[in-house]
């Protein structure tokens, strides 16, 4: 059974981690944080998540698009929301093709975040 208030956050920046974790917890979600791609994929395999938030710029061998492809296989029913401070014209298409439901450009605010979650719910 899927927990309907469980979020996986894959984010390596401590400031962004804290901001998103606190914001989502205030909305009633339980947030598990992973600092890098492999840790996020490992956590995804050990729990069910309603949402996975994936920063596209991550340390290590895998980028966010590769992480999204793996998460989509592990969490077929979860909503995957990709985000990044870097964007180009085809980023939304690339992350959608990889399996993400939405893309947000940083910086984004609480309303933008909640809107994309509501749309995807």
C-alpha positions in Angstrom: 0.0 0.0 0.0 1.4 3.4 -1.0 1.8 6.0 1.7 0.0 9.0 0.4 2.0 11.6 2.2 5.6 10.3 1.7 8.1 12.3 -0.4 11.6 11.4 -1.5 13.8 14.5 -2.0 17.1 13.9 -3.9 19.1 17.1 -3.4 22.7 17.7 -2.6 22.6 21.3 -1.6 22.0 21.6 2.2 20.3 24.9 2.0 17.8 23.7 -0.7 17.4 20.5 1.3 16.4 22.3 4.4 14.1 24.8 2.6 12.2 22.1 0.7 12.1 19.7 3.7 10.6 22.3 6.0 8.2 23.6 3.4 6.8 20.2 2.6 6.7 19.1 6.3 4.6 22.2 7.1 2.2 20.9 4.5 1.9 17.6 6.3 4.3 15.4 4.3 7.0 13.1 5.6 10.2 13.8 3.7 13.1 11.5 3.2 16.3 13.2 2.0 19.0 11.7 -0.2 22.2 13.6 -0.8 23.1 12.0 -4.1 21.7 9.8 -6.9 22.7 6.3 -5.6 21.3 7.0 -2.2 18.1 8.3 -3.7 17.6 5.2 -5.9 18.4 3.0 -2.9 15.8 4.7 -0.7 13.2 4.5 -3.6 13.6 0.8 -3.6 13.0 0.4 0.1 9.9 2.5 0.4 6.9 3.8 -1.5 6.6 7.5 -2.2 3.7 9.6 -3.5 6.3 12.1 -4.9 9.9 12.2 -5.8 11.6 15.5 -6.1 14.9 15.3 -8.1 17.5 18.1 -8.5 18.9 17.7 -12.0 22.4 18.7 -11.0 23.7 16.0 -8.7 27.3 14.9 -7.7 28.6 11.6 -8.9 28.3 9.5 -12.0 24.5 10.0 -12.6 22.7 13.2 -13.6 19.1 13.9 -12.7 17.7 12.7 -16.0 19.3 9.3 -15.4 18.0 9.2 -11.9 14.5 9.9 -13.1 14.6 7.0 -15.6 15.6 4.6 -12.8 13.0 6.1 -10.3 10.3 5.7 -12.9 11.0 1.9 -13.0 11.2 1.6 -9.2 8.2 3.9 -8.5 5.8 3.5 -11.4 2.9 5.2 -9.7 4.8 8.1 -8.0 4.8 11.6 -9.3 8.3 12.7 -10.2 9.0 16.4 -10.1 12.3 17.5 -11.5 13.9 20.9 -10.8 17.0 22.9 -11.5 18.5 26.3 -11.5 19.8 25.6 -14.9 17.4 25.4 -17.8 17.4 25.3 -21.5 14.6 25.1 -24.1 14.4 21.3 -24.2 14.8 20.5 -20.5 11.1 20.0 -19.9 10.9 17.7 -22.9 14.0 15.7 -21.7 12.8 15.2 -18.2 9.3 14.3 -19.3 10.7 11.8 -21.8 12.8 10.3 -18.9 9.6 9.8 -16.9 9.1 13.0 -14.9 5.6 14.4 -14.5 6.7 18.1 -14.1 9.7 20.5 -14.2 10.3 23.5 -12.0 12.9 26.2 -12.5 14.8 27.4 -9.4 14.1 29.5 -7.7 10.5 28.6 -7.1 8.2 29.5 -4.3 5.8 27.6 -2.1 2.8 28.4 -4.4 4.5 27.2 -7.5 5.5 24.0 -5.7 2.1 23.3 -4.3 0.4 24.1 -7.6 2.5 21.5 -9.5 1.8 18.9 -6.7 -2.0 19.6 -6.9 -1.9 19.4 -10.7 0.0 16.1 -10.5 -2.2 14.6 -7.8 
